[in-house]
Amino acid sequence: MPSSTITTKGQTTLPKAIREHLGVDVGDRVDFVIQPDGTIVVEPAVQQVGALEGLLAMKGQRPVSLDAMREAIRKRSGGR
């Protein structure tokens, strides 16, 4: 059973087997979920795609179609 030690700052390192099982890597986040029976579940922190809606929107700016984006990229790259 993989185990880990808590540092004086309350930090710990997830053992390699656990990181691989969760599919997480450097920079990823994990959630600790306390179950009703008191057990703790560690799971990858996943943001729902819907929560990202409007993240890059600017007030007064209309959405741009994919065709318009491709055309702008083509013009910017010299028509390549």
C-alpha positions as CSV (number, residue, x, y, z in Angstrom):
1,M,0.0,0.0,0.0
2,P,1.5,3.4,-1.0
3,S,2.0,5.8,1.8
4,S,3.3,9.4,2.3
5,T,4.7,11.5,5.0
6,I,3.2,14.9,6.1
7,T,5.8,17.7,6.2
8,T,5.9,20.4,8.9
9,K,4.1,22.7,6.5
10,G,1.2,20.1,6.1
11,Q,2.4,19.1,2.7
12,T,2.7,15.6,1.2
13,T,3.8,14.0,-2.0
14,L,1.5,11.6,-3.8
15,P,3.3,8.4,-4.4
16,K,4.0,7.6,-8.1
17,A,1.6,4.7,-8.2
18,I,-1.2,7.0,-6.9
19,R,-0.4,9.8,-9.4
20,E,-0.4,7.3,-12.3
21,H,-3.7,5.7,-11.1
22,L,-5.3,9.2,-10.9
23,G,-3.7,10.3,-14.2
24,V,-2.3,13.5,-12.7
25,D,1.1,15.1,-13.3
26,V,3.1,18.2,-12.3
27,G,0.8,21.2,-12.0
28,D,-2.4,19.2,-11.8
29,R,-4.7,19.7,-8.9
30,V,-6.5,17.0,-6.8
31,D,-9.6,17.3,-4.6
32,F,-9.9,15.6,-1.2
33,V,-13.6,14.6,-0.6
34,I,-14.7,13.6,2.9
35,Q,-17.3,10.8,2.7
36,P,-20.2,10.5,5.1
37,D,-18.5,7.5,6.7
38,G,-15.3,9.6,7.4
39,T,-13.2,8.1,4.6
40,I,-11.3,10.5,2.3
41,V,-11.3,10.1,-1.4
42,V,-8.6,11.8,-3.5
43,E,-9.7,12.5,-7.1
44,P,-8.4,14.7,-10.0
45,A,-9.8,18.2,-9.9
46,V,-11.7,18.5,-13.1
47,Q,-13.3,21.7,-14.2
48,Q,-16.5,21.3,-16.2
49,V,-16.3,22.7,-19.7
50,G,-19.5,24.6,-19.2
51,A,-17.8,26.6,-16.4
52,L,-15.4,28.1,-19.0
53,E,-18.2,29.6,-21.1
54,G,-17.6,33.3,-21.5
55,L,-14.2,33.2,-19.9
56,L,-12.6,35.1,-22.8
57,A,-15.6,37.2,-23.8
58,M,-15.1,40.9,-23.9
59,K,-18.0,43.4,-23.4
60,G,-19.3,44.6,-26.7
61,Q,-17.3,42.0,-28.8
62,R,-19.3,39.8,-31.1
63,P,-18.4,36.1,-31.4
64,V,-16.3,35.2,-34.4
65,S,-17.0,32.2,-36.6
66,L,-14.4,29.5,-37.3
67,D,-14.2,30.6,-40.9
68,A,-13.5,34.2,-39.9
69,M,-10.7,33.0,-37.6
70,R,-9.2,30.8,-40.3
71,E,-9.3,33.8,-42.8
72,A,-7.6,36.1,-40.2
73,I,-4.9,33.5,-39.6
74,R,-4.4,33.0,-43.3
75,K,-4.0,36.7,-43.9
76,R,-1.7,37.2,-40.9
77,S,0.6,34.3,-42.1
78,G,1.0,35.8,-45.5
79,G,-1.6,33.6,-47.2
80,R,0.3,30.3,-46.6
